[in-house]
């Protein structure tokens, strides 16, 4: 049995009369004499309409942010809503004409409600159980904005109510639309609408839609493209330009007909653009999902996003800060030099190809001394999410930065840790040109140190057997011990200066493990690190792990005359309105004495001049300093070096399995053993030569005479001898 239409009809009549009263087209008094059910409904609806709240506040629209490099290359566009807000002058006149023609051709004539359209919908609905259209652009703007506001406030009920097909909701929308017309200009309303409306396939607003579907800006849209976009607003889910071209083309032609009917295009233009096949028009820019997945470098993008979540300027907590990045339309300028990073990645993958059968990977990080700016990071793996198990070919996690920012816990740093023993010794007054009495040891004849030789909280529970890569020992200069990375010399140095002083130096110079804990802590029986208790093997031979970014930043302290600057990938942040935000820069601190830094640098020139990294000397004789590092069984290898302007760490090793790099083919080349000087040091040279070629060739400041030789170089205590640093035999120059 068919339901009676009487209640439906009286509701419609009441709504129609309410709107007419609201627009001032009839007076409320004329409604009063109406009799019967219709009259009662009409009078109550008019009264209710007049009592409706018409308050309206537009929320800031969510729009995509942009992450750019220091050389202004776009790296990523994070967003929750793929929207780019533009002014009217940056929207094609054809787009405006097309949207008005199909949605509200009398937009500039009515006061917020098109009574003709409303009347048409009213009479159409007399015989239908469904509500029909007739909404003006102002009404549509109000409806979508109310929904957007509710969603931003996570009010699902309000969001649902904002789009419900009910007469009460429609009346509320109309009442607000009348108010909006009084408080906004027509152009303001139309601009808001064109930036707000959904065009399908995750493209919100006309600028994002133009870029996504036609790979051009909204200001450059032609008649056919404009008609296409204008048409899909009716039902963007069904009329998907990417997947339903036949239906979209049919709808486009309807829009073109309407444009012709209202006189904004002529017959020739109508025929021309109707004759274009939509498939030939589309130049799709693939949806990047608003995440880092499709960024130029996903690893760096994730680093930036994670770093931004620590910045209080963007919000009170990490979630609020991420929301600001994904919805705020920010321009985030990073410290990254994209050209240096591109070359860094190329060099790494040439020597250690992605997914090499050896299971070996490589990574590097470049830091600017004195600022902490992260200038480049790269690794040989490809970024991929959803992996059950990472490999050297695919990894979701970065190898270059710590877990604090979503990276890994890093890799054991080997003999690069010896730098901290040098800094500690010089900080306690030991001259650069002094000696150390190193126990003699070799590969097959280690020297055993006992725990009594070290501070009680910075030792081992068992006797510590220390090998050298070749038989060496006796009284050595610090320079020779550094150049050739003599393990027993540095173990003895740690004993002499006080082993518990070394972790203090490490902490001061910004070195932590890959999880942000103090570097070098010993572990208990369960494997948990014990605060305040250090392993001497960690402190002297680098058995603990850290990331390339952390290690490069720490070594950069020396290049900056003892000033440590925490690493940062952020140069500036500009709001959607074009105002640069005031952000707190990482605080640089003088953490070791300037003379100590200069003295250590002087010693660290030795590995490049005559030691384990002699194959890493920079082009043109450019001065540099650094230290190789190799762990037991050759599982991890490093070279960390710097000039006055740049500090770079290069790691080559086994990121997934604890596989030895002995008798191994890497990148099609056979290596008997891999040391820090084998692959990492030559890679460092390539990376630094490329980045430095545009820079002035600066030299390191000379240490003072007292730093070099002590206060009394003529003393007979044996602490000073003239600088003699014989080279190790050629086959031994890749130790350390």
C-alpha positions in Angstrom: 0.0 0.0 0.0 1.4 3.4 -1.0 2.2 5.7 1.9 0.2 8.9 2.1 2.0 11.9 0.7 0.1 14.4 2.8 2.7 14.7 5.7 5.5 14.9 3.1 3.7 17.6 1.1 2.9 19.7 4.2 6.6 19.5 5.3 7.7 20.7 1.9 5.2 23.5 1.9 6.3 24.6 5.3 9.9 24.6 4.3 9.3 26.5 1.1 7.3 29.2 2.9 10.0 29.4 5.6 12.6 30.1 3.0 10.5 32.6 1.3 9.9 34.4 4.6 13.7 34.2 5.4 14.5 35.8 2.0 12.0 38.6 2.6 10.0 37.5 -0.4 6.8 37.2 1.6 5.9 38.3 5.1 5.3 36.0 8.0 1.9 37.6 8.3 0.8 36.2 5.0 1.4 32.7 6.3 -0.8 33.1 9.4 -4.3 32.8 7.7 -3.5 29.4 6.2 -5.9 26.8 7.5 -5.7 23.1 8.2 -2.8 20.8 8.5 -0.8 22.6 5.8 -1.4 25.9 7.5 -0.3 24.6 10.9 2.8 23.0 9.4 3.7 26.1 7.5 3.3 28.4 10.5 5.4 26.2 12.8 8.1 25.8 10.2 8.3 29.5 9.6 8.6 30.1 13.3 11.2 27.5 13.7 13.2 28.9 10.7 13.2 32.4 12.3 14.5 30.9 15.5 17.3 28.9 13.9 20.9 29.7 14.9 22.8 31.2 11.9 26.2 31.4 13.5 29.0 30.3 11.1 32.7 30.3 11.5 34.9 28.9 8.7 37.7 26.7 9.9 41.2 26.8 8.4 41.2 24.2 5.7 43.5 21.3 5.9 46.1 21.6 3.1 49.3 19.8 2.1 52.6 21.0 3.4 55.8 21.0 1.4 59.2 19.8 2.4 62.0 21.3 0.4 65.7 21.0 0.3 68.3 23.8 1.0 68.6 24.2 -2.7 64.8 24.6 -3.0 63.9 21.2 -4.5 60.6 19.7 -3.5 61.3 16.6 -1.5 57.8 15.6 -0.2 54.3 16.9 0.3 52.8 15.5 3.5 49.1 15.9 3.9 45.9 14.5 5.5 43.9 16.3 2.7 45.5 16.8 -0.6 44.6 20.5 -0.9 46.5 23.5 -2.0 44.7 26.8 -1.3 45.0 29.4 -4.0 43.5 32.9 -4.5 40.9 33.6 -7.2 43.5 35.2 -9.4 45.3 31.8 -9.6 42.1 30.0 -10.8 41.3 29.9 -14.5 38.3 32.0 -15.5 37.1 29.0 -17.4 37.1 26.9 -14.2 35.0 29.6 -12.5 32.6 29.9 -15.4 32.2 26.1 -15.7 31.6 25.6 -11.9 29.0 28.4 -11.8 27.3 27.2 -15.0 26.6 23.7 -13.7 26.1 24.4 -10.0 24.7 27.9 -9.6 24.5 30.1 -12.7 22.7 32.9 -10.8 25.3 32.9 -8.0 26.0 36.6 -8.4 22.3 37.5 -8.5 20.8 35.8 -5.5 21.3 36.4 -1.8 22.4 33.0 -0.8 19.5 30.9 -1.8 18.4 30.5 -5.4 14.7 30.5 -5.1 14.2 29.2 -8.7 16.4 26.2 -7.9 14.7 25.8 -4.5 11.2 26.0 -6.2 12.2 23.5 -8.8 13.4 21.1 -6.1 10.2 21.8 -4.1 7.9 20.9 -6.9 10.0 17.9 -7.9 9.9 16.6 -4.3 6.1 16.9 -4.1 5.8 13.4 -5.8 9.0 11.9 -4.4 10.0 10.4 -1.1 13.6 11.6 -1.6 14.9 15.1 -1.2 16.4 16.7 -4.3 19.0 19.3 -5.0 18.6 23.0 -5.7 21.4 24.1 -3.3 23.2 27.3 -4.2 27.0 27.4 -4.1 26.7 29.3 -0.8 24.6 26.5 0.6 27.1 23.9 -0.6 29.9 25.8 0.9 28.1 26.0 4.3 27.3 22.3 4.2 30.8 21.1 3.4 32.4 23.6 5.8 30.2 22.4 8.7 31.2 18.8 7.9 34.9 19.8 7.7 34.7 21.6 11.1 33.0 18.6 12.7 35.7 16.2 11.3 38.5 18.5 12.5 36.9 18.4 16.0 36.5 14.6 15.7 32.7 15.0 16.1 31.4 12.1 14.0 27.8 12.8 14.9 28.0 16.4 13.8 29.8 15.5 10.6 27.0 13.0 9.8 24.3 15.6 10.6 26.0 18.2 8.4 25.1 16.2 5.3 21.9 14.4 6.3 19.1 14.7 3.7 16.5 16.1 6.0 14.4 19.2 5.9 15.6 20.4 9.3 19.2 20.2 8.1 18.3 21.9 4.9 16.6 24.8 6.7 19.5 25.2 9.0 21.8 25.3 6.0 19.6 27.9 4.2 19.5 30.1 7.3 23.3 30.1 7.7 23.7 30.7 3.9 21.7 33.9 4.2 24.0 35.0 7.0 27.1 34.1 5.1 26.0 36.2 2.2 25.7 39.2 4.5 29.1 38.7 6.1 31.2 37.6 3.0 31.6 38.9 -0.5 30.6 36.7 -3.4 34.2 36.3 -4.4 35.2 35.2 -0.9 32.4 32.6 -0.9 33.3 31.3 -4.3 37.0 31.2 -3.5 36.3 29.2 -0.3 34.1 26.8 -2.2 36.6 26.1 -5.0 39.3 25.5 -2.4 37.1 23.3 -0.3 35.1 21.0 -2.6 36.1 17.4 -3.3 37.0 16.5 -6.9 37.7 12.8 -6.3 40.7 10.6 -6.0 41.8 12.3 -2.8 42.1 15.7 -4.5 40.5 18.5 -2.5 40.1 21.9 -4.0 40.7 23.0 -7.6 44.4 23.4 -7.4 45.2 19.9 -6.1 42.7 18.5 -8.6 44.2 20.3 -11.5 47.7 19.1 -10.6 46.5 15.6 -9.9 44.4 15.0 -13.0 46.0 17.3 -15.6 49.5 18.0 -14.2 49.0 21.7 -14.3 48.0 24.6 -12.1 44.4 25.7 -11.8 45.2 29.0 -13.5 46.1 27.1 -16.7 43.0 24.9 -17.0 41.3 25.2 -20.4 37.5 24.9 -21.2 37.5 21.1 -21.5 39.5 20.5 -18.3 37.4 23.0 -16.4 34.2 21.4 -17.5 35.5 18.0 -16.5 36.4 19.1 -13.0 33.2 21.1 -12.5 31.1 18.1 -13.5 32.5 15.6 -11.0 31.5 17.7 -8.0 28.0 16.3 -8.3 29.2 12.8 -7.3 33.0 12.5 -7.1 32.9 8.9 -5.8 31.1 7.7 -8.9 32.4 10.2 -11.4 36.1 9.3 -10.8 38.2 10.8 -13.6 40.9 8.2 -13.2 38.7 5.1 -13.2 35.4 6.0 -14.9 36.3 8.1 -17.9 33.2 7.2 -20.0 30.8 8.5 -17.4 33.0 11.5 -16.6 33.2 12.4 -20.3 29.4 12.2 -20.6 29.1 14.5 -17.5 31.7 16.9 -19.0 29.6 17.3 -22.1 26.6 18.1 -19.9 28.6 20.9 -18.3 29.7 22.2 -21.8 26.1 22.2 -22.9 25.2 24.2 -19.8 28.1 26.7 -20.4 26.8 27.2 -23.9 23.2 27.6 -22.7 24.2 30.4 -20.3 26.4 32.1 -22.9 29.9 31.6 -21.6 31.1 29.6 -24.6 30.1 29.8 -28.2 29.1 27.0 -30.6 32.6 26.6 -32.0 34.1 26.1 -28.5 31.3 23.7 -27.6 32.0 21.5 -30.6 35.7 21.6 -30.2 35.8 20.6 -26.5 33.1 18.0 -26.9 35.2 16.4 -29.6 38.1 15.8 -27.2 38.5 12.3 -25.7 38.9 12.5 -21.9 41.5 9.7 -22.0 43.7 11.9 -24.2 43.3 14.9 -21.8 44.2 13.2 -18.6 47.8 13.5 -17.5 47.6 11.9 -14.1 50.1 12.7 -11.4 50.0 9.6 -9.2 48.6 10.1 -5.7 51.4 10.0 -3.2 49.2 9.3 -0.3 50.4 12.3 1.8 53.2 10.2 3.4 56.9 9.9 2.8 56.5 6.7 0.7 56.8 8.5 -2.7 59.2 11.2 -1.4 62.4 11.9 -3.3 64.2 10.3 -0.3 61.7 8.6 2.0 64.3 8.0 4.7 65.1 11.7 4.9 61.4 12.6 4.8 60.7 10.4 7.7 63.6 11.9 9.6 62.2 15.4 9.0 58.6 14.4 10.1 59.9 12.7 13.2 62.1 15.7 14.0 59.2 18.1 13.5 57.2 16.2 16.1 59.8 17.2 18.7 59.4 20.9 18.0 57.1 22.7 20.5 56.6 25.6 18.1 54.2 23.3 16.1 52.0 22.2 19.0 51.8 21.0 22.6 52.5 17.4 21.9 53.7 15.1 19.1 50.2 14.4 17.7 49.4 18.1 17.5 52.7 18.8 15.8 52.1 16.1 13.2 48.6 17.4 12.6 50.1 20.9 12.0 52.5 19.4 9.4 49.9 17.3 7.6 47.2 20.0 7.5 48.8 23.3 8.0 50.1 24.2 4.5 53.6 24.7 5.9 56.7 25.1 3.8 59.4 23.3 5.6 62.9 24.1 4.3 65.4 21.6 5.3 69.2 21.7 5.5 69.6 19.0 2.9 71.7 19.7 -0.2 69.9 17.5 -2.7 72.8 17.6 -5.1 75.2 16.3 -2.5 72.8 13.6 -1.4 72.2 12.4 -4.9 75.9 12.0 -5.5 76.4 10.4 -2.1 73.8 7.8 -2.9 75.3 7.2 -6.3 78.8 6.6 -4.8 77.5 4.3 -2.1 75.5 2.1 -4.5 78.4 1.9 -7.1 80.7 0.4 -4.5 78.0 -1.5 -2.5 75.1 -2.2 -4.8 71.5 -2.4 -3.5 70.8 -5.9 -2.3 74.3 -7.1 -3.0 74.5 -10.9 -2.5 77.3 -10.4 0.1 74.7 -9.1 2.6 76.8 -5.9 2.9 75.2 -2.5 3.0 76.5 1.1 3.2 75.3 4.4 4.6 76.7 7.9 5.1 75.8 11.2 6.8 77.2 14.7 6.3 77.0 17.4 9.0 78.0 21.1 8.9 80.4 21.8 11.8 79.4 24.8 14.0 75.7 24.5 13.0 74.7 20.9 13.2 72.9 21.1 9.9 72.4 17.7 8.3 73.6 18.3 4.7 73.1 14.8 3.3 72.2 11.2 4.3 72.0 8.1 2.1 72.0 4.4 2.3 72.1 1.6 -0.2 68.7 -0.1 0.7 65.4 0.8 -1.0 62.5 2.1 1.1 59.6 -0.3 1.5 56.9 -0.5 4.1 55.1 -3.5 5.5 58.1 -5.8 5.4 58.0 -8.9 7.6 61.8 -8.9 7.5 64.2 -6.2 6.4 67.0 -7.1 4.0 69.9 -5.2 2.5 67.7 -4.6 -0.6 64.6 -3.4 1.2 64.2 -1.6 4.5 61.6 0.6 6.1 64.0 1.8 8.8 66.9 4.2 8.1 70.4 3.1 8.9 71.6 6.7 9.1 69.8 8.2 12.2 68.8 6.8 15.6 65.7 5.2 16.9 64.6 8.5 18.4 63.6 9.5 14.9 62.5 6.1 13.6 65.9 4.7 12.6 67.8 1.7 13.8 70.1 1.4 16.9 73.1 1.8 14.6 76.3 -0.2 14.3 79.4 -0.8 16.4 81.8 2.0 15.6 85.1 0.2 16.0 88.3 2.2 16.4 86.6 5.5 15.6 86.0 5.4 19.4 89.8 6.0 19.9 89.2 9.7 19.1 87.5 10.1 22.5 90.5 8.6 24.3 92.7 11.2 22.6 90.4 14.0 23.5 90.3 12.9 27.1 94.1 12.5 27.3 94.8 15.9 25.8 92.1 17.4 28.1 94.2 16.1 31.0 97.3 17.8 29.7 99.0 15.1 27.6 100.9 16.8 24.7 100.2 15.9 21.1 103.8 15.0 20.5 104.1 12.6 23.4 104.4 8.9 23.7 102.6 5.9 25.0 104.1 2.7 26.2 102.0 0.2 24.4 102.0 -3.5 25.3 103.3 -5.6 22.4 100.6 -7.7 20.7 99.5 -9.2 17.4 96.7 -11.2 15.9 97.8 -14.5 17.4 99.4 -13.1 20.5 97.0 -10.8 22.3 97.9 -8.8 25.4 95.8 -9.4 28.5 94.6 -6.4 30.5 93.1 -7.0 34.0 90.2 -5.1 35.5 92.5 -3.6 38.1 94.2 -1.5 35.4 91.0 0.5 34.8 88.6 2.5 37.0 86.2 0.1 38.8 83.1 1.3 37.0 84.7 1.4 33.6 86.3 -2.0 33.1 85.3 -5.6 32.4 84.4 -8.5 34.7 86.9 -10.8 33.0 90.5 -10.3 31.8 90.5 -8.4 28.5 92.5 -9.8 25.7 93.5 -7.1 23.1 94.9 -7.9 19.7 96.6 -5.6 17.2 96.1 -6.2 13.4 99.9 -6.6 13.1 102.5 -7.2 15.8 103.3 -3.8 17.3 103.9 -2.2 20.7 106.6 -0.6 22.7 107.0 3.2 23.2 105.0 4.8 20.4 104.2 8.4 19.6 100.5 9.2 19.9 100.7 10.2 16.3 102.0 6.8 15.2 99.5 5.0 17.4 96.7 7.0 15.9 97.9 6.7 12.3 98.0 2.9 12.5 95.2 2.4 15.1 97.2 0.4 17.6 94.7 -1.2 19.9 97.0 -1.9 22.8 98.3 1.7 22.8 94.8 3.0 23.3 93.9 0.5 25.9 97.0 1.6 27.8 96.0 5.3 27.2 92.6 4.6 28.7 94.3 3.1 31.7 96.7 6.0 32.1 94.1 8.8 31.8 91.3 7.1 33.8 88.9 5.0 31.9 85.8 6.6 33.5 86.9 9.9 32.1 86.3 8.7 28.5 82.5 8.3 28.7 82.3 11.8 30.1 84.1 13.1 26.9 81.8 11.0 24.7 78.7 12.4 26.4 80.0 15.9 26.2 80.7 15.5 22.5 77.2 14.3 21.8 77.8 10.6 21.3 75.0 8.3 22.5 74.1 4.9 21.4 71.5 4.4 18.7 68.7 4.4 21.3 69.7 7.7 22.8 71.3 6.2 25.9 74.8 6.9 27.1 77.4 5.3 24.8 79.4 2.4 26.1 77.3 1.2 29.0 77.9 -2.4 30.1 75.0 -4.9 30.0 73.8 -7.2 32.8 73.1 -10.9 32.5 69.7 -10.1 30.9 71.3 -7.9 28.2 69.9 -4.7 29.7 72.3 -1.7 29.9 73.4 -0.7 33.4 73.6 3.0 34.0 76.9 4.1 35.5 78.7 0.9 34.5 80.8 1.0 31.3 82.5 -1.7 29.3 86.1 -0.8 28.5 85.8 -2.6 25.2 83.0 -0.3 24.3 84.9 2.8 25.3 88.2 2.0 23.6 87.4 -0.2 20.7 83.9 0.9 19.9 81.9 -2.3 20.6 78.7 -0.3 21.3 76.6 1.0 18.4 75.5 4.4 17.1 74.3 5.9 13.9 76.2 7.7 11.1 74.4 11.0 11.9 75.4 10.8 15.6 79.0 9.9 14.9 79.5 12.6 12.2 77.9 15.2 14.5 80.3 14.2 17.3 83.4 14.4 15.1 82.1 17.8 13.8 82.8 19.1 17.3 86.6 18.9 16.5 86.1 20.8 13.2 84.2 23.5 15.2 87.1 24.0 17.7 85.3 22.1 20.4 81.8 23.3 19.9 79.1 20.6 19.7 75.9 21.3 17.8 73.1 18.8 17.9 72.2 17.6 14.4 69.1 19.2 12.8 67.5 18.8 9.4 65.4 22.0 9.7 66.4 25.3 8.2 63.1 27.2 8.4 59.3 26.8 8.6 57.0 29.2 6.7 53.2 29.3 7.4 50.6 29.0 4.7 50.2 32.8 4.9 53.9 33.3 4.0 55.2 34.2 7.5 58.4 32.6 8.7 57.9 31.0 12.1 60.3 31.7 14.9 61.9 28.4 15.8 64.3 27.6 18.5 67.6 26.4 17.0 69.5 23.5 18.6 71.9 25.0 21.1 75.6 24.7 20.3 77.9 24.4 23.3 81.6 24.6 23.9 82.1 21.1 25.2 85.9 20.6 25.0 88.7 23.2 25.1 89.6 24.8 21.8 93.2 23.7 22.1 92.2 20.1 22.9 90.0 20.1 19.7 92.9 21.5 17.6 95.4 19.0 19.1 93.1 16.0 18.4 92.6 17.3 14.9 96.3 17.5 14.4 96.6 13.8 15.5 93.7 12.8 13.3 95.5 14.1 10.2 97.9 11.2 10.6 95.6 8.4 9.4 95.1 10.2 6.1 98.8 11.2 5.7 100.5 8.0 6.5 98.2 5.6 8.1 95.0 3.5 7.8 93.2 6.0 5.5 96.1 7.2 3.2 93.8 6.3 0.3 91.3 9.0 1.4 93.4 12.1 0.9 91.3 14.8 -0.7 91.8 16.3 -4.1 94.1 19.3 -4.4 95.8 18.6 -1.1 92.8 19.8 0.8 93.4 19.4 4.5 91.3 16.8 6.3 91.4 14.7 9.5 89.6 11.5 10.4 89.7 8.0 11.9 89.0 4.5 10.5 87.1 1.9 12.4 86.7 -1.8 12.1 85.0 -4.2 14.5 85.9 -7.8 15.5 85.6 -10.3 12.7 85.3 -7.4 10.2 81.5 -7.2 10.5 81.3 -3.4 10.5 83.7 -0.8 9.1 83.8 3.0 9.2 85.6 6.1 8.2 84.7 9.4 9.9 86.5 12.5 8.7 86.2 16.2 8.4 87.4 19.4 6.9 86.9 22.8 8.6 83.5 23.0 6.6 82.1 19.5 6.6 82.1 16.3 8.6 81.1 13.0 7.1 80.8 9.5 8.4 80.7 6.4 6.1 79.7 3.0 7.3 80.1 -0.2 5.4 78.9 -3.4 7.0 76.3 -6.1 7.6 73.1 -4.5 8.7 70.9 -7.6 9.0 73.2 -10.5 9.9 76.4 -10.7 11.9 78.3 -11.9 8.8 82.0 -11.4 8.6 83.4 -9.4 5.7 86.2 -11.8 5.0 87.0 -13.4 1.6 83.9 -11.7 0.2 82.8 -10.3 -3.2 81.1 -6.9 -2.8 79.9 -5.1 -5.9 81.7 -7.7 -8.1 85.0 -7.1 -6.4 86.8 -9.6 -4.2 88.1 -8.5 -0.8 90.2 -10.7 1.4 89.2 -8.6 4.5 87.3 -5.4 4.8 88.7 -2.7 7.1 87.6 0.9 7.6 90.2 1.9 5.0 89.1 -0.7 2.4 85.7 0.7 1.1 84.5 3.3 3.6 87.6 5.6 3.4 87.6 5.8 -0.4 83.9 6.4 -0.4 84.4 9.2 2.0 86.9 10.8 -0.3 84.5 10.6 -3.3 81.7 12.2 -1.2 83.9 14.9 0.3 85.6 15.8 -2.9 82.3 16.3 -4.6 80.8 18.5 -1.8 84.0 20.4 -1.2 84.9 21.4 -4.8 82.8 24.6 -4.6 84.4 25.5 -1.2 87.5 27.4 -0.3 90.3 25.1 0.7 90.7 26.0 4.4 93.3 24.7 6.7 92.9 23.7 10.4 94.1 26.2 13.0 97.5 25.3 14.4 97.5 24.1 18.0 99.5 26.2 20.5 103.1 25.1 21.2 102.0 24.1 24.7 99.4 21.8 23.3 101.9 20.2 20.9 104.8 19.7 23.4 103.6 20.5 26.9 104.6 23.4 29.0 108.3 22.2 29.2 109.3 20.3 26.0 112.8 20.0 27.4 111.8 17.9 30.4 113.4 14.5 30.7 110.3 12.6 31.9 110.0 10.8 28.5 106.6 12.3 27.7 107.8 14.2 24.7 110.0 13.0 21.8 110.4 14.6 18.4 107.6 13.7 15.9 108.4 10.4 14.3 105.5 8.5 12.6 106.8 5.7 10.4 104.2 4.2 8.0 103.0 0.7 8.5 103.8 -1.7 5.7 101.5 -1.3 2.7 99.6 -4.5 3.4 98.8 -3.3 6.9 97.5 0.2 6.0 93.9 -0.9 6.0 93.7 -1.9 9.6 91.9 0.0 12.3 
